[in-house]
Amino acid sequence: MKKSYWKFASAMSGMLVSCAIAAPFAYVPNEESGTISVIDTSTDQVVKEIKVGDKPRGMAASIDGKKLYVSDQPHNALVVIDLEMLERVGSIFLGESPEGVSISPDGKWVVAAVEVSNSIAFINTETNEKEFLVKVRGQNPEHAVFSPDGKWVFSSAEEAHQIDVIDVAQRKQVAQIEVGKRPRGIGFTSDGKTAYTASEFASTVYAIDVAQQKVKAIIPGGLFSNGVTVHPDGSRVFISNGKDGTVSMIDTSTNKIIATIEVGKRPWNMAITPDGGKLYVANGRSDSVSVIDTATNTKIKDIPVGKRPWGVVIR
């Protein structure tokens, strides 16, 4: 009996170690395929395709890693995916043409940018119900992103030249920050002091002082800069350049571009692994995801996915 016990304990210990060191998965919404490609980041292979809707776009994972929230544009809905079963388990009405999605640091709220109503929808993750909408001044909001302290939501819009700032506690827009025409991606440094946004038509990146709510640096980007991802240690910011087919790397200490990496056609939204080692870039017109080694600043692989990948979430 004693021998059996130690065999069991040893097996359980091995399982726990295996779980603890398991690499995260990358989830890629494919607009034209209506699917999510699931990539094992340890092998950089697609291991599953999940049917979601007709046009999945924005996406966020729950804090506990058990659910995925995906905007389905034609159905005006936020689809809920169970990540243990890898299947759809619910749908929440948002309004016409939802797009970018993010989750609050405490996991209480999921927000979605709703283009036609020019608003940001707040969904309570405990009830899976839309609790309130905040109107924004920018036309056709595309992204809505929480600050690391959960106090602010920054929103960008396709037909605008500013970032709209929502005070979450007050449930209203309280400021606008002037940037270039057609701001797209938004990313915060982990300390919450700086936010970066890329303005597509201006091909320019703006570093924003979050406390002062004003631009503190203007950085020339690649042609049609759009997606933004910040390294977990805050030392670098990655910008995808849609017409160049490249990703630019910005040193946050100098706010200058220090590297440019070629990827696929029409690179869009991106995500980085928790350890900061690999960046995954959705290439909208190559039907692929490029993997960048952030230590060497080189592309190490292109992974075929579905048609028109819109972005990446890693969990």
QUIRAWO-V696384 format. One record per residue. N is the residue number from 0. RES is the residue in one letter. SS is DSSP state (H for helix, E for strand, L for the rest). PSI is psi in whole degrees, -180 to 180 (none if undefined). Layout:
{{N/RES/SS/PSI} {N/RES/SS/PSI}}
This chain:
{{0/M/L/-41} {1/K/H/-42} {2/K/H/-41} {3/S/H/-40} {4/Y/H/-46} {5/W/H/-32} {6/K/H/-44} {7/F/H/-46} {8/A/H/-40} {9/S/H/-41} {10/A/H/-43} {11/M/H/-41} {12/S/H/-42} {13/G/H/-39} {14/M/H/-42} {15/L/H/-42} {16/V/H/-43} {17/S/H/-44} {18/C/H/-40} {19/A/H/-34} {20/I/H/2} {21/A/L/138} {22/A/L/151} {23/P/L/169} {24/F/E/148} {25/A/E/134} {26/Y/E/130} {27/V/E/113} {28/P/E/129} {29/N/E/111} {30/E/L/-50} {31/E/L/-25} {32/S/L/-23} {33/G/L/33} {34/T/E/168} {35/I/E/124} {36/S/E/131} {37/V/E/120} {38/I/E/128} {39/D/E/114} {40/T/L/-9} {41/S/L/-29} {42/T/L/-14} {43/D/L/47} {44/Q/E/144} {45/V/E/125} {46/V/E/-10} {47/K/E/147} {48/E/E/127} {49/I/E/125} {50/K/E/128} {51/V/L/-57} {52/G/L/-146} {53/D/L/-25} {54/K/L/75} {55/P/E/140} {56/R/E/-94} {57/G/E/152} {58/M/E/146} {59/A/E/149} {60/A/E/146} {61/S/L/159} {62/I/L/-36} {63/D/L/-1} {64/G/L/14} {65/K/L/-19} {66/K/E/154} {67/L/E/132} {68/Y/E/124} {69/V/E/129} {70/S/E/132} {71/D/E/100} {72/Q/H/-50} {73/P/H/-28} {74/H/H/3} {75/N/L/40} {76/A/E/160} {77/L/E/114} {78/V/E/137} {79/V/E/125} {80/I/E/130} {81/D/E/118} {82/L/L/-11} {83/E/L/-40} {84/M/L/-15} {85/L/L/50} {86/E/E/161} {87/R/E/133} {88/V/E/-4} {89/G/E/171} {90/S/E/137} {91/I/E/127} {92/F/E/134} {93/L/L/-37} {94/G/L/173} {95/E/L/127} {96/S/L/66} {97/P/E/153} {98/E/E/-103} {99/G/E/145} {100/V/E/142} {101/S/E/169} {102/I/E/146} {103/S/L/154} {104/P/L/-29} {105/D/L/-2} {106/G/L/3} {107/K/L/-37} {108/W/E/141} {109/V/E/132} {110/V/E/148} {111/A/E/135} {112/A/E/125} {113/V/E/110} {114/E/L/-52} {115/V/L/-37} {116/S/L/1} {117/N/L/56} {118/S/E/165} {119/I/E/121} {120/A/E/134} {121/F/E/121} {122/I/E/128} {123/N/E/120} {124/T/L/-16} {125/E/L/-35} {126/T/L/-14} {127/N/L/42} {128/E/E/146} {129/K/E/120} {130/E/E/-39} {131/F/E/164} {132/L/E/145} {133/V/E/120} {134/K/E/139} {135/V/L/160} {136/R/L/-26} {137/G/L/139} {138/Q/E/136} {139/N/E/61} {140/P/E/136} {141/E/E/-45} {142/H/E/148} {143/A/E/118} {144/V/E/131} {145/F/E/143} {146/S/L/158} {147/P/L/-26} {148/D/L/-2} {149/G/L/4} {150/K/L/-35} {151/W/E/152} {152/V/E/124} {153/F/E/133} {154/S/E/137} {155/S/E/153} {156/A/E/146} {157/E/E/-35} {158/E/E/62} {159/A/L/173} {160/H/L/39} {161/Q/E/163} {162/I/E/126} {163/D/E/133} {164/V/E/121} {165/I/E/129} {166/D/E/113} {167/V/L/-41} {168/A/L/-39} {169/Q/L/-14} {170/R/L/44} {171/K/E/160} {172/Q/E/134} {173/V/E/-10} {174/A/E/164} {175/Q/E/140} {176/I/E/117} {177/E/E/129} {178/V/L/-163} {179/G/L/174} {180/K/L/138} {181/R/L/65} {182/P/E/144} {183/R/E/-107} {184/G/E/155} {185/I/E/136} {186/G/E/139} {187/F/E/144} {188/T/L/155} {189/S/L/-26} {190/D/L/-5} {191/G/L/6} {192/K/L/-29} {193/T/E/139} {194/A/E/144} {195/Y/E/138} {196/T/E/147} {197/A/E/128} {198/S/E/116} {199/E/L/-53} {200/F/L/-23} {201/A/L/-13} {202/S/L/46} {203/T/E/147} {204/V/E/140} {205/Y/E/127} {206/A/E/125} {207/I/E/129} {208/D/E/112} {209/V/L/-42} {210/A/L/-42} {211/Q/L/-17} {212/Q/L/53} {213/K/E/158} {214/V/E/133} {215/K/E/-14} {216/A/E/142} {217/I/E/125} {218/I/E/119} {219/P/E/130} {220/G/L/-171} {221/G/L/179} {222/L/L/123} {223/F/L/55} {224/S/E/138} {225/N/E/-62} {226/G/E/148} {227/V/E/130} {228/T/E/136} {229/V/E/135} {230/H/L/143} {231/P/L/-30} {232/D/L/1} {233/G/L/5} {234/S/L/-23} {235/R/E/152} {236/V/E/137} {237/F/E/133} {238/I/E/126} {239/S/E/141} {240/N/E/107} {241/G/L/-45} {242/K/L/-21} {243/D/L/-25} {244/G/L/39} {245/T/E/168} {246/V/E/128} {247/S/E/143} {248/M/E/125} {249/I/E/132} {250/D/E/117} {251/T/L/-15} {252/S/L/-26} {253/T/L/-14} {254/N/L/45} {255/K/E/149} {256/I/E/128} {257/I/E/-10} {258/A/E/152} {259/T/E/128} {260/I/E/131} {261/E/E/136} {262/V/L/-142} {263/G/L/-166} {264/K/L/137} {265/R/L/60} {266/P/E/139} {267/W/E/-117} {268/N/E/157} {269/M/E/171} {270/A/E/155} {271/I/E/147} {272/T/L/154} {273/P/L/-31} {274/D/L/-3} {275/G/L/7} {276/G/L/-33} {277/K/E/138} {278/L/E/134} {279/Y/E/124} {280/V/E/122} {281/A/E/122} {282/N/E/100} {283/G/L/-30} {284/R/L/5} {285/S/L/-6} {286/D/L/47} {287/S/E/167} {288/V/E/124} {289/S/E/139} {290/V/E/124} {291/I/E/130} {292/D/E/113} {293/T/L/-12} {294/A/L/-36} {295/T/L/-7} {296/N/L/44} {297/T/E/149} {298/K/E/129} {299/I/E/-16} {300/K/E/152} {301/D/E/128} {302/I/E/119} {303/P/E/135} {304/V/L/-156} {305/G/L/-171} {306/K/L/132} {307/R/L/62} {308/P/E/135} {309/W/L/-30} {310/G/L/-169} {311/V/L/140} {312/V/E/136} {313/I/E/130} {314/R/L/none}}
